[in-house]
């Protein structure tokens, strides 16, 4: 059984409340104008818990009360707990094994975690970042000598104070965010044109780095963004998917073939992908085996790029250069892409994972023979069949929060030093009564 390729289909369903909401509005005598974007945001079923992990050693989550909690390594202040009062310049703790509340007087709406760094947006739309400022990715400016102004930021600190934000994605060396006016800004290193600020094949990227949030694709409006290791993808307000930066693995989805490779190895500016489709969300990968997945407005999940271990879910492990639908008839709402594997939530809140199995990172079997070194090239149901609010993959592990408020993991993680390997979804901490 362990050498078979698996294909399973599960039907999901989604109930939209637009008509009900419209009736409620019509019954109100107030003169209220709501944009299409705002209406979509209100009527969509947002997860009660929001979770972000990554290739590093910590994770953060936002609970239903908009409070931010983090756990794991804090060696570079990535938990945002500030400096020690007795040892200036050192973190208050090196590591936490249970979630610790961050920025206790603040409320948050979104969070993005990368290796040794964190950025989050408050409910008042302020962007805050902390931890390692590797490559200037936290956006606090330069020291005048083309270096970041500071390498370590001990606690949540406002970035771009005069601007308001709705979305943030933090990578290993750069970051991008979207303002409340739907403008896209990026900053950090630009060696592969991952900031999308222009360039050409003769001279390369127009600039080497930007240490402050810098406007990208100024005539366009955006609604979501995801940064990879050295590239970026974002979705416009009209639903167009655009990608830019490095394209050596076909992770930009701009075309190519197995014989000749990608149609281009770099895109210097945001470039439309699959122009005939409209998309709702996109996920880029932070790792050496770069790949991208996006969900269109009908819930179809498409993936492209490096297909190591079958992590694109299309029934084989060949590199794919254009968006290609994963196998099965499920509809999806979120996706998270790692170096070895991919996990996604269906519209019925079930989790599916696929790709290269390593110590249970797919969470699909209690049998060790099915969980180490096997390629699963199509989506597989997570064991347990429970409803999840959020799922996020790391290098060798996956994390999820159930709808009942349980933080679970599967695979082998480095978030904490104990209880760090599981073949199936395993309770790590109950959040239902408070982290």
C-alpha positions in Angstrom: 0.0 0.0 0.0 2.8 2.4 0.8 3.9 2.7 -2.9 0.5 3.4 -4.3 -0.6 6.9 -5.5 -3.7 8.1 -3.8 -6.6 10.0 -5.3 -9.7 10.7 -3.2 -12.5 13.2 -3.8 -14.8 14.7 -1.2 -17.6 17.1 -1.8 -17.7 20.3 0.2 -20.3 23.0 0.5 -20.4 26.7 1.3 -23.3 28.9 2.3 -23.1 32.5 1.6 -25.1 35.1 3.6 -25.0 38.0 1.1 -28.8 38.1 0.6 -29.5 38.0 4.3 -27.1 40.8 4.9 -28.6 42.8 2.1 -32.0 42.4 3.7 -30.7 43.6 7.0 -29.2 46.7 5.4 -32.4 47.5 3.5 -34.4 47.4 6.7 -32.2 50.1 8.2 -33.1 53.7 7.7 -29.5 54.9 7.9 -27.8 56.1 4.7 -25.0 53.5 4.6 -22.7 52.9 1.6 -20.7 49.7 1.7 -18.1 48.8 -1.0 -18.1 45.4 -2.7 -14.9 44.6 -0.9 -16.3 45.4 2.5 -19.5 43.4 1.8 -17.5 40.4 0.8 -15.4 40.7 3.9 -18.4 40.9 6.2 -20.3 38.1 4.6 -17.5 35.6 4.5 -17.0 33.2 7.3 -13.8 34.3 8.9 -12.0 31.7 11.1 -12.4 32.1 14.8 -8.6 31.4 15.2 -5.9 32.6 12.9 -2.5 30.7 12.9 0.9 31.4 11.3 3.9 29.1 11.5 6.8 28.8 9.1 10.3 27.4 8.5 11.6 28.6 11.8 11.1 27.8 15.4 8.1 29.7 16.6 4.4 30.2 15.8 1.8 32.8 16.6 -2.0 32.8 16.7 -4.9 35.2 17.1 -7.8 34.1 19.3 -11.5 35.0 18.8 -11.0 38.0 21.1 -8.4 39.5 18.8 -5.6 38.8 21.3 -2.2 37.7 19.9 -0.3 34.7 21.4 3.1 33.2 20.4 5.2 30.3 21.5 8.5 28.6 20.7 12.0 30.0 20.3 12.6 33.6 21.4 16.4 33.8 20.9 16.0 36.7 18.4 13.0 38.3 20.1 10.6 36.7 17.6 8.0 36.3 20.3 7.9 40.0 20.9 8.2 39.8 24.7 10.8 42.6 25.1 14.2 42.8 26.7 15.2 41.4 30.0 15.2 44.0 32.8 18.3 42.4 34.4 20.2 41.6 31.2 19.7 44.5 28.7 19.9 43.4 25.1 18.8 39.8 26.0 15.3 38.4 25.6 13.1 38.0 28.7 12.9 34.3 28.0 14.8 32.1 25.5 11.7 29.8 24.7 8.2 29.2 25.8 6.4 25.9 25.7 2.8 27.3 25.9 1.3 30.3 24.2 2.2 33.6 25.8 0.2 36.8 25.2 2.0 39.4 23.2 1.5 43.2 23.3 -1.1 42.8 26.1 -2.9 46.1 25.6 -3.4 45.7 21.8 -5.9 43.8 19.7 -4.9 42.1 16.4 -6.6 41.0 13.2 -3.8 39.2 11.3 -0.2 37.8 11.8 2.6 36.5 9.6 5.5 34.5 10.9 8.9 33.8 9.2 12.2 32.5 10.5 13.0 34.4 13.7 10.6 37.3 12.8 7.0 38.3 13.1 4.7 41.0 11.7 1.1 41.6 12.6 -1.7 44.1 12.0 -3.8 45.6 14.8 -7.6 46.0 14.7 -6.9 49.7 14.1 -4.9 48.8 11.1 -1.4 49.6 12.4 1.4 47.4 11.2 3.8 46.2 13.9 6.9 44.0 13.4 9.6 42.5 15.7 12.4 40.0 16.0 15.2 39.5 13.5 15.4 42.4 10.9 17.4 40.2 8.5 17.9 42.1 5.2 15.8 45.0 6.5 12.6 42.9 6.2 10.9 44.6 9.1 10.8 47.9 7.4 12.4 50.3 9.9 14.8 52.0 7.5 18.6 52.0 7.0 21.6 53.4 8.9 22.7 55.5 5.9 25.2 52.9 4.8 22.8 50.6 3.0 22.3 48.4 6.1 19.1 48.0 8.2 18.8 50.5 11.0 18.7 47.7 13.6 19.1 44.0 13.5 16.9 43.0 16.4 13.6 44.5 17.4 12.7 43.3 20.9 8.9 44.1 21.0 6.1 45.0 18.6 7.0 48.3 17.0 4.9 50.3 14.6 6.1 50.3 11.0 5.2 53.1 8.5 3.3 55.0 11.2 1.4 57.3 8.8 -0.1 54.3 6.9 -2.9 51.9 7.7 -2.8 48.2 6.6 -5.1 45.3 6.0 -2.8 42.4 5.0 0.9 41.5 5.7 3.2 38.7 4.5 6.7 38.3 6.0 9.4 36.3 4.3 13.0 35.4 5.2 14.5 38.6 3.6 11.6 40.7 2.5 8.0 41.6 3.2 4.9 43.0 1.5 1.7 44.5 2.8 -1.5 46.0 1.5 -2.9 49.3 2.8 -6.5 50.2 3.6 -6.5 52.0 0.2 -5.6 48.6 -1.4 -2.1 49.8 -2.4 0.8 47.3 -2.3 4.0 48.1 -0.5 7.1 45.9 -0.3 10.5 46.2 1.4 13.7 44.3 2.3 16.2 42.6 -0.1 15.6 42.7 -3.8 18.4 40.5 -5.3 15.8 38.5 -7.3 13.4 41.4 -7.9 11.1 40.0 -5.3 10.0 43.6 -4.4 8.7 44.1 -8.0 10.3 47.5 -8.5 11.6 47.0 -12.0 14.8 46.1 -13.8 16.0 44.3 -16.9 18.1 41.3 -18.0 21.2 43.5 -18.6 21.4 45.4 -15.4 19.3 43.2 -13.1 16.9 44.6 -10.4 16.5 48.4 -10.4 17.6 48.5 -6.7 19.4 46.1 -4.4 17.1 46.7 -1.4 14.5 49.0 0.1 14.6 49.4 3.8 11.2 51.3 4.1 7.8 50.2 2.8 7.9 51.2 -0.9 4.9 51.4 -3.3 4.7 48.7 -5.9 2.7 48.6 -9.1 1.2 52.0 -8.3 -1.7 52.0 -10.7 -3.1 48.7 -9.4 -5.2 47.9 -6.3 -4.7 44.7 -4.3 -6.5 42.6 -1.7 -4.0 39.9 -0.6 -0.3 39.1 -0.9 2.0 36.2 -0.1 5.8 36.3 -0.2 8.1 33.4 -0.9 11.8 32.9 -0.3 12.8 35.2 -3.2 9.5 35.9 -5.0 6.1 37.4 -4.4 2.5 36.7 -5.5 -0.5 38.9 -4.9 -4.2 39.2 -5.9 -5.7 42.4 -7.2 -9.0 43.8 -6.1 -10.4 42.6 -9.4 -9.2 39.0 -8.7 -6.2 38.9 -11.0 -3.2 36.9 -9.8 0.2 38.6 -10.3 3.6 37.2 -9.4 7.2 38.5 -9.7 10.8 37.8 -8.6 12.8 34.5 -9.1 11.2 31.9 -11.3 13.8 29.2 -11.5 11.3 26.5 -10.4 8.4 27.9 -12.4 6.9 29.2 -9.2 5.6 32.3 -10.9 3.3 30.3 -13.1 4.3 32.2 -16.3 4.8 29.2 -18.5 7.6 26.8 -19.7 8.1 23.1 -20.2 10.1 20.2 -18.8 12.6 20.3 -21.7 13.5 24.0 -21.6 12.5 25.0 -18.1 10.5 28.2 -17.2 9.8 30.7 -19.9 11.8 33.3 -17.9 14.0 32.9 -14.8 12.9 36.2 -13.3 10.1 38.8 -13.5 11.1 42.3 -12.5 7.6 43.6 -12.1 4.1 42.2 -11.1 3.0 40.0 -14.0 -0.4 38.6 -14.6 -0.7 34.8 -14.2 -3.5 32.9 -15.9 -5.4 36.0 -17.1 -8.7 34.2 -17.6 -9.2 33.4 -13.9 -10.1 35.3 -10.8 -8.6 34.3 -7.5 -9.4 34.7 -3.9 -6.2 33.7 -2.1 -2.6 32.7 -2.8 0.2 31.0 -0.9 3.9 31.2 -1.8 6.5 28.9 -0.2 9.5 30.0 1.9 12.1 27.3 1.0 14.5 26.1 -1.6 11.9 24.0 -3.4 9.7 26.9 -4.4 6.1 26.4 -5.3 2.8 28.3 -5.2 -0.9 27.5 -4.8 -3.9 29.7 -5.3 -7.6 29.3 -4.8 -9.9 30.8 -7.5 -13.2 32.5 -6.8 -15.1 29.2 -7.4 -13.0 27.3 -4.8 -10.8 25.4 -7.2 -7.2 25.0 -5.9 -4.4 25.4 -8.5 -0.7 24.8 -7.9 2.5 25.3 -9.9 6.3 25.3 -9.5 8.6 22.7 -7.9 6.7 19.5 -7.4 9.0 17.6 -5.1 7.3 14.7 -3.5 4.1 15.4 -5.4 3.3 18.5 -3.2 1.4 20.2 -6.0 -1.3 17.4 -5.7 -1.7 16.8 -9.5 -1.0 13.1 -9.6 2.8 13.2 -10.5 6.0 14.9 -9.3 7.1 16.7 -12.4 7.6 20.5 -12.3 4.6 22.5 -13.4 4.9 25.9 -15.1 1.3 27.0 -15.2 -1.5 26.9 -12.7 -2.9 23.4 -12.6 -5.9 22.1 -10.6 -5.2 19.6 -7.9 -6.9 16.2 -8.2 -10.4 15.7 -6.8 -13.6 17.6 -6.8 -13.3 19.4 -3.4 -13.6 23.1 -3.1 -11.1 25.0 -1.0 -10.8 28.2 0.9 -7.2 28.3 2.3 -3.9 26.7 1.5 -0.4 26.6 3.0 2.6 25.5 1.1 5.9 24.2 2.6 9.2 22.8 1.3 8.0 19.2 1.3 4.2 19.3 1.5 1.0 21.2 1.2 -2.1 21.4 3.4 -5.4 23.1 2.7 -8.8 23.6 4.2 -11.9 22.8 2.2 -15.1 24.9 2.3 -16.5 22.4 4.8 -13.5 23.1 7.1 -11.8 19.7 6.6 -8.0 19.6 6.2 -6.3 17.8 3.5 -2.5 17.3 3.1 -0.2 15.8 0.4 3.4 15.7 -0.8 6.4 14.0 0.6 5.7 12.3 3.9 8.3 12.8 6.6 7.7 11.6 10.2 4.0 12.3 9.9 4.0 15.8 8.4 0.9 14.8 6.4 -1.1 13.4 9.3 -2.8 10.8 7.2 -1.8 7.5 8.8 -0.9 5.9 12.1 1.4 3.5 10.3 5.0 4.6 10.3 5.5 2.8 7.0 3.0 5.1 5.4 4.5 8.2 7.0 8.2 8.2 6.0 9.5 8.6 2.5 6.3 8.1 0.6 5.0 10.5 -2.1 1.3 11.3 -1.9 0.6 13.0 -5.1 -3.1 13.9 -4.5 -5.0 15.5 -1.6 -5.4 13.1 1.4 -7.9 13.6 4.2 -6.3 14.4 7.6 -7.1 11.7 10.1 -9.9 12.4 12.5 -12.2 14.2 10.1 -12.5 17.2 12.5 -13.3 20.8 11.5 -10.4 23.3 11.5 -10.4 27.0 11.6 -6.8 27.4 10.4 -3.8 25.3 9.2 -0.2 26.3 8.6 2.8 24.1 7.4 6.4 24.3 8.4 9.4 22.5 7.0 8.7 19.1 8.5 5.5 19.6 10.4 2.0 21.0 10.2 -0.1 22.9 12.8 -3.8 23.5 12.9 -6.4 24.9 15.2 -9.7 23.0 15.4 -13.0 24.8 15.5 -13.3 23.7 19.1 -10.1 25.6 20.0 -7.4 22.8 20.1 -3.9 23.6 18.9 -2.7 20.4 17.2 0.4 19.4 15.3 1.5 16.5 13.1 5.0 15.7 11.9 8.3 16.7 13.5 8.7 20.3 14.6 11.2 22.5 16.3 8.8 24.9 17.9 9.5 23.4 21.3 12.0 20.9 22.6 9.5 18.4 24.0 6.5 16.6 22.5 7.8 17.3 19.0 7.0 14.3 16.8 3.6 12.9 15.9 2.3 10.7 13.0 -1.3 12.0 13.4 -2.9 15.2 14.6 -2.0 15.5 18.2 -3.2 17.9 20.9 -0.5 20.3 21.8 -2.5 22.9 23.8 -6.2 23.5 24.4 -7.1 27.1 23.6 -10.9 26.9 24.3 -10.5 28.1 27.8 -7.7 30.6 26.9 -4.1 30.0 25.8 
